[in-house]
């Protein structure tokens, strides 16, 4: 079948779409549709990604009729389990590496206080017009006599060509009905590097307060997808410019702006953060390291001070920022587990390698950094490297070269002293048993003195040396070993 296009396409020479539906599952879906005398279509993201040459393992199938009945017939034919969700009128199957979701064609209406639609049976056209964006409303017929025919009533192919996010309906209605679509529009713009239609972008600005009826979990899920895109700054600029960011993540929006006093200004920490985020994305796909980039300067608005004769300072923003991380994770419904602690640790330590890169690197400073960073040292160095955003090429080159020296020093000291995740060779129990002490301040002072002596290089990381140092330290405190 030739593709039935609403517009001729130069960039998408579709020809015979049958060749695009190569997986045998489509033949099964076609056969069952004909057996059940049902119209069936593959629709939505799978079709969009097919034309964008993006891999997709999620297939949405809409049938004009009972989606669950059709799904059960497909499951029986493929001898696979069918998960049925009667409340939603949907079903899905997992087959090999594919996940297929089935739904009957439907039309929707909405109440003002909920994004959950009132659903009725409908036609394919009803189903397509309820879709969020034209590029997600593309449908391909699966019936044998029309297999591979593309139905594109809203110019979705043209929008793919023009790299444009546009809604089938008036965007004011689309975003008011389901405000999460505002986040999805921005997410697709970031993921696909598409523009958002100006009318839709303006509708997000006017409808932004409607986001309050959407759960924090769904909002954060979309935000995480923006963060995981190739260039997240695209999404965050849209979030800021539309006013959504001020509602869903006000601490980040507060980074925006430059203040000038007596001719002295500071950099715009919002755009600096976006630059750091884009930089880190060039070296890692780790979501939580990307979150550390977002939060590394989050406390700068709270710590900003103007000092006469010096200019702007943000003293202690790393410590204040680390203390803000649990509250932000709670607010955004992010996990309060080791992921949160990882981000918190990187925020706390993010200035340490930068300071080392600015001055002569001593073994003692490197040992302390290794001790404090532990297994996160590589992540910390990636973050600090991404944090160099100066436009002065001389300074940038100097910092980057110094970072290489710091990395080499870290490697050398680690190989020699084995400090990463290190614990002093003398434990608190050793101290208590040697001097007949109960747990308390004196034990802590001796243990801390041993640790400091090793980190400063006064003694080696060796039990015998540490034990003798402990005896001398205790003697100065008027403590003597107990007789055994």
Protein Blocks (a to p, Z undefined) as FASTA:
>chain_A
ZZddfbdcfklcnkjmklmmmbfklmmmmmmmmmnopacddehjllmmmmnopacfbdcd
ddedjfklmmmmmmmmnopacdddfknopacddehjbccdddddddddddfkbcbdcddd
ddfklmmmmpmbfklmgccdfbfklgoiacdfkommmmmmnopacdfbafklmmmmmmml
mmmmmmmmmmnopacdfklmmmmmmmmmmmmmpcfklmmmmmmmmmmmmblmlmmmmmmm
nommmmmmmmlmmmgccddeehiacddfklmmmmmmmmmmmmoccfklmmmmmmmmmmmm
mmgccdehibpcdehklmmmmmmmmmmmmmnopacbfklmmmmmmmmmmmmmmmmmmmcc
dfklmmmmmmmnmmmlmmmmmmmmmmpmcfblklmmmmmmmmmmmmmmmmmmmmmnomgo
pacfbdfklmmmmnopacdfklmmmmmmmmmmmmnomaccdfklmmmmmmmmmmmnopac
ddZZ
